[in-house]
Structure formats: C-alpha cells, structure tokens
C-alpha cells in the first residue's frame, strides 16, 4: 500500500513537471563552496603566474533542471560578492548552459574563452566522463559542487561534510592530469579521493 502511494506521488510530480529529487540536493551551501574555492585559487601557481589578467571560471549547468540552475545562479551570486581577484588576477565567471546535450564538449568548445576552471553542477543525462576528458585535454581545473558527482566522476576538486564541518575533497591524479599543482599544506585537512 505504501509503495503504491509513493509511486503515485512520484508519477503525479512527474506529470505536473515538479522536480522531485532525493539524492542530488546541494549538500554544501554555495557561499561555503565559494570560500573554499577562493582559498584554493589564491595558491595555485600556474594560475597566478600566467600572463592572462583574468582567471576565467565556467559554471556548467542545465537551464531546464531547477536544482542545477539554482546552484549555478547561487554560486555566481556568492562568487561575485566575495571573490574579486587573487594576486592582481581578476576572476571572470561565465554561466554555460548545456541544456540536455549528450555531448557537452560541443557546448564547451563554443564557450571556451580560455577557461581556467570548470564548476560542474548536478547534471541529468550527461556523460561526466566527456567533461573530465575535456578538462584534461584543455588543462582546465575541475570543481564539482556535489560530493557524489566528485567521487563518482573523478573531478579534481569538490566539497563535502566531515561531521558538521565543510571539507575540501581532492583527487591528486586528476589535478596532475589537468596540469595543476598545489602546495601540500592546502590539503592538510582535505579528503583524498581516487
């Protein structure tokens, strides 16, 4: 009886166009993620020593996915409030709507703009491995806004919780493959994921 009721609720939500998500919710608020990202970017030597005046950050999202869109908007809003520059480098944020494209790399190629970092929100029906390979091929650092997305798809950076505290997640192999390096002390309290 309970199973039929739950199934009926899910079907009704689907018919009415209501997004019903159990596991894809943003675990760590965007404001906290922005603070962590600010610390990370302020110590990465390749970014800081480049000749470019800007550090270009693309935020990948789907406009028809309410959670993905809200995450992207929250992230950009919080980033614009708190992050302005690091060592004379100005941060430039670009929202990249991939909609329901199976091949996200085609959208990324159009939006390239010499991106230094890709922030990946929760995406539906998307092959994350294409984003992963694209980031390696183009030396773009990756940052997942959801711990499960980070763990399941081997992006270089992400955030999660350890108890009640926000914790940085990192994948050293992916960071290296994307062409970046960080001082070891930045990962002193971080969780290593491979």
C-alpha positions in Angstrom: 0.0 0.0 0.0 2.8 2.5 1.0 4.8 1.6 -2.1 1.7 2.3 -4.4 1.2 5.6 -2.6 4.8 6.7 -3.0 4.8 5.6 -6.7 1.6 7.6 -7.3 3.1 10.7 -5.7 6.2 10.4 -7.9 4.1 9.9 -11.1 1.9 12.9 -10.2 5.0 15.1 -9.6 6.4 13.9 -12.9 3.2 14.7 -14.8 2.9 18.1 -13.2 6.5 18.9 -14.1 7.6 19.1 -10.5 11.2 18.1 -10.0 11.5 15.5 -7.3 15.0 14.7 -6.2 16.2 12.7 -3.2 20.0 12.4 -3.7 21.0 15.3 -5.9 20.5 18.2 -3.5 23.3 20.6 -2.9 25.0 19.3 0.2 27.2 22.3 1.0 25.8 25.8 0.5 27.3 27.8 -2.4 28.6 30.5 0.0 30.8 27.9 1.7 31.9 26.4 -1.6 32.9 29.9 -2.8 35.1 30.5 0.3 36.9 27.2 -0.3 37.4 27.9 -3.9 38.8 31.4 -3.1 41.4 29.8 -0.9 42.3 27.2 -3.5 42.7 29.6 -6.4 44.8 32.0 -4.4 47.6 29.5 -4.0 47.7 27.7 -7.4 51.0 28.9 -9.0 50.1 28.1 -12.6 47.0 30.3 -12.5 48.7 33.1 -10.6 51.9 33.1 -12.8 50.1 33.1 -16.2 50.2 36.2 -18.4 46.5 36.5 -18.5 44.9 39.3 -16.5 41.8 37.1 -15.8 41.1 33.7 -14.3 38.1 32.5 -16.3 35.7 30.3 -14.5 32.9 28.5 -16.3 29.9 27.2 -14.4 28.2 24.3 -16.3 24.5 23.9 -15.6 21.2 22.9 -17.3 18.6 25.7 -17.5 15.7 23.1 -17.6 17.0 21.5 -14.4 15.8 23.6 -11.4 18.5 22.4 -9.0 21.3 22.8 -11.5 20.2 26.3 -12.5 19.7 27.4 -8.9 23.2 26.0 -7.9 24.8 27.9 -10.8 23.0 31.2 -10.0 23.8 30.9 -6.3 27.4 30.1 -7.0 27.8 33.0 -9.3 26.0 35.4 -7.0 28.1 34.4 -4.0 31.3 34.4 -6.0 30.6 37.9 -7.3 30.0 39.1 -3.7 33.2 37.6 -2.2 35.7 36.8 -4.9 37.1 39.7 -6.9 40.7 38.8 -7.5 43.8 37.0 -6.4 47.3 38.5 -6.8 46.1 41.1 -9.3 44.2 38.5 -11.3 40.5 39.3 -11.8 38.0 36.5 -11.6 35.6 36.3 -14.5 32.6 33.9 -14.2 30.7 32.6 -17.2 27.4 30.6 -17.0 27.4 27.8 -19.5 24.0 26.3 -20.2 24.5 22.8 -21.6 20.7 22.0 -21.6 20.2 18.4 -22.4 23.1 18.0 -24.8 24.6 14.5 -24.5 27.9 15.8 -25.9 28.7 18.6 -23.5 32.1 19.2 -25.2 30.4 20.7 -28.2 28.9 23.4 -26.0 32.2 23.9 -24.2 34.1 24.4 -27.4 31.7 27.2 -28.4 32.2 28.8 -24.9 35.9 28.1 -24.5 37.1 31.6 -23.7 40.4 30.2 -22.4 38.8 28.8 -19.3 41.0 28.0 -16.3 38.3 26.3 -14.1 35.1 24.5 -14.7 32.5 24.3 -11.9 30.2 21.4 -12.5 26.7 21.4 -11.1 24.4 18.4 -10.9 23.5 17.5 -14.5 21.0 15.0 -15.8 21.6 12.6 -18.7 25.1 13.9 -19.1 28.3 11.9 -19.7 30.6 13.4 -17.0 33.5 11.5 -18.4 33.4 13.8 -21.5 33.8 16.8 -19.2 36.6 15.0 -17.4 38.5 14.2 -20.6 37.8 17.7 -22.0 39.3 19.3 -18.9 42.5 17.1 -19.2 42.8 17.9 -22.9 42.5 21.6 -22.3 44.3 22.0 -19.0 41.2 23.1 -17.1 40.8 22.6 -13.4 37.5 21.0 -12.3 35.4 21.6 -9.2 32.2 19.6 -8.5 29.5 21.2 -6.4 28.2 17.9 -5.2 30.3 15.3 -3.3 28.7 12.3 -5.2 29.4 13.9 -8.6 33.0 14.5 -7.5 33.5 10.9 -6.2 31.8 9.1 -9.0 33.5 11.0 -11.8 37.0 11.7 -10.6 36.9 15.5 -10.9 39.9 17.2 -9.3 38.2 19.2 -6.5 34.9 19.3 -4.6 33.4 19.7 -1.2 31.6 17.6 1.3 31.0 17.3 5.0 33.1 15.7 7.7 30.7 15.7 10.7 29.3 19.2 10.8 32.3 20.8 9.1 32.8 21.5 5.4 35.7 19.6 4.0 37.7 20.0 0.8 37.8 16.9 -1.4 40.7 16.4 -3.9 41.8 13.9 -6.5 45.6 14.3 -6.9 45.8 12.2 -10.1 43.2 14.3 -11.8 44.7 17.6 -10.6 48.0 16.5 -12.1 46.4 15.3 -15.3 44.7 18.7 -15.7 48.2 20.3 -15.3 47.9 22.0 -11.9 49.7 21.7 -8.6 49.0 23.0 -5.1 51.1 23.3 -2.0 50.7 20.2 0.1 49.5 22.1 3.1 46.3 23.2 1.3 45.2 19.5 1.5 46.2 19.0 5.2 42.6 18.7 6.3 41.1 17.6 3.0 39.8 14.2 2.0 41.7 12.4 -0.8 39.6 10.7 -3.4 40.9 8.5 -6.1 
